[in-house]
Amino acid sequence: MIRRSVFANRKIKAKVTSFIFLTVLIFSLGSIPGAATETNNQELMAQVFAAAEEDLGVLGPEDALIITDLGSPAESYVFLDSFYSEFYGRDLKYTDNLLVVQNARNAPLWFAFFDKPSGNCTYIEVSYGENNEISYQVTENIDFDVLSEGPESVAAWNEKVNSKVFDGREFAILTICNAWATGDLDYELMQCLEIHNHFCPGVSSGFVLANWMEENYPLEEGVSYTVFSCPNWCKEDVFIKRWDATPGKGGIFVSALTDEEIEAIGNSPAGIFVVTDKNAGTTKAVVLGFDFDVVNEKCGAKEDDPAWVSKYLMDLWLMDRDNWDEKGLVTKIAVIDIDKDTLSEMKRAGSNPYEVLGLLNSTGNVNPPVDNKELMAQVFAAAEKELGTLEPENTFVLTDMGTPAESDVFLNDFYSEFYERELQYTKNLLVVQNARNAPLWFAFFDKSSGNCTYIEVSYGEKNEISYQVTENIDFDVLSENEESVAAWNEKVNSKVFDGREFAILTICNAWATGDFDYELMQCLEIHNHFCPGVSSGFVLANWMEENYPLEEGVSYTVFSSPQWCKDDVFLTRWDATPGKGGIWVSELPDEEIEAINDSLAGIFVVKDKNAGTLKAVVLGYNSDTVSERCGAKEDDPSWVSKYQKDLWLMNPENWDGLVTEIAVIDIDEATLNEMEQADTNPYEVLGLLNSSGSVST
């Protein structure tokens, strides 16, 4: 049986540089089920904040930035509510004083508290499970101007970087904190660091490219981008965050180019951005270049600067939008009209998208906030008028807040309304990612009645609720008989929730069961809907973690070929983002899938630094078993059958036999590199398929 991997008893190796003596009075709570655990969680978060304040002084809204990976390490979500209680108890603000970054499931739970006036940073790691405690703490001055002042200060910080004073996170913490301290770090760029988890010129280049695309090919209604990140570098994570271009939803395809191919194309190719305009009925492949040489020449870095100096200076230069017009920084290499077949061919494994396009042969100002607080108050009031008081036991809020362009201006006021009602982050809220040109919407669900109030708002010159409707979405009621099914089908067809009927119905009903694993729910943040595809990814992820445990020194590289919704689980759960080279995405034609294995799900390369091994684990996933056993009927509409599949897959006891290990192959770095190339099919590289699309014998 596949079990959910549990890392709660992890012990993070302590690097003791100072001792903190905190005396905690523990009251007896044994008579209240679960209360002792919750109290321990609250105490640990209180200790973390107290330890930081002992070194830095009071954490004030003007001077403090907190960076943490809370929620990503296995089962660390149990601390979220207690963390936010401490955070908001100090009048800190979500957009002004906090950055929650994504991390791998086997990463430690850490916090970095930065004090702007002094430049000091307190870094804390905690262990949790049987014993909740601070396992490592250190305070260092990370003021960039001080550290980079002269050869001695540079050498001193280099030594601390080499000793991993922040457990290997020195570059990320130094660059993010110093950029934030300038007051010029665009919050929309900072949002991209949530998924990329560090600040570097690569992610900055992605932000420049994204803005160039939006200015020249605006994301109006009916317009979408498909990204071919080839060659790949950190920039990809911007497109995932900013445009909701996730691999699981087919928004991004990732592959590498050889140096020779990059040189042959010319103009420092950065990727291909396919613009689909449903209104005009056009599809254009926009090929862009990005020249880092321009940045290097202008940013003030010297040749002998260490990487943390030169990269931060590059980031600082790229933070200034006035520099984006520098000649040669972004180059439009080509704009080519394409059709559906060409786009499909570009996606296939073994196809180099530049060859498909004939480019290679086979050899803005932010609108000021206007009554933002009033608008959020109106949204919550409108929901309560329909549903009654929003109480923690019965309320679930679903929103894409923060993703639509400039909707981040409402974040602080939204959370103010949310926490004012004693709602909790992990129990009553799911903030999903969406495209930048999507509307800002909210769905308030009341479990006791099954009613859901859906609200859209317009904002900018005029802040107002632009659409509102309340419907009963209780799955048992809607699927009770033919009449009720037909009635809901009609509402789906009329887009009563503006096309989000399936997402809202399935997520809310799954939450209402009380059996919705929060770690699965976390995957929906990036996937933005709940479907059997994302559930299959959760099953595959747990299978991998059980059979090839994510111990220290172990990492996965995913080849999502064939591609489906499952891939977004790996981004969230393993921090396997394209920008960090964690996932490579391409499609396979049906004939190739059939030739290898009908249930083919992808290749999971397991790198074990301790053992010095690389294994390519080829897995299959049997969706037919799910269809047979979930209770869905052939004539059920998709919202019924898909939700029943999800319900069945929510029970880990049903996972036995769903995942098949098709092959396990020992490989080397050269083979892995070849698998990543744009003109290779990874299954051919592994010898599981020959160039004619047949199984190799």
GIZIMO-V379994 format. One record per helix or strand. SS is the DSSP state (2 for helix, 1 for strand). FROM is the first residue (numbers start at 1). LEN is the number of residues. If there is no record, write none. Layout:
ss=SS from=FROM len=LEN
ss=SS from=FROM len=LEN
This chain:
ss=2 from=35 len=22
ss=1 from=64 len=5
ss=2 from=76 len=13
ss=2 from=94 len=4
ss=1 from=98 len=3
ss=1 from=109 len=7
ss=1 from=120 len=8
ss=1 from=133 len=9
ss=2 from=144 len=4
ss=2 from=151 len=12
ss=2 from=170 len=12
ss=2 from=187 len=10
ss=2 from=201 len=16
ss=1 from=223 len=7
ss=2 from=236 len=8
ss=2 from=247 len=3
ss=1 from=252 len=3
ss=1 from=256 len=1
ss=2 from=259 len=7
ss=1 from=269 len=9
ss=1 from=282 len=9
ss=2 from=292 len=7
ss=2 from=307 len=13
ss=2 from=321 len=5
ss=1 from=330 len=8
ss=2 from=340 len=8
ss=1 from=348 len=1
ss=2 from=353 len=4
ss=2 from=372 len=16
ss=1 from=395 len=5
ss=2 from=407 len=14
ss=2 from=425 len=4
ss=1 from=429 len=3
ss=1 from=440 len=7
ss=1 from=451 len=8
ss=1 from=464 len=9
ss=2 from=475 len=4
ss=2 from=482 len=12
ss=2 from=501 len=12
ss=2 from=518 len=10
ss=2 from=532 len=16
ss=1 from=554 len=7
ss=2 from=567 len=8
ss=2 from=578 len=3
ss=1 from=583 len=3
ss=1 from=587 len=1
ss=2 from=590 len=7
ss=1 from=600 len=9
ss=1 from=613 len=9
ss=2 from=623 len=7
ss=2 from=638 len=12
ss=2 from=652 len=3
ss=1 from=659 len=8
ss=2 from=669 len=8
ss=1 from=677 len=1
ss=2 from=682 len=4
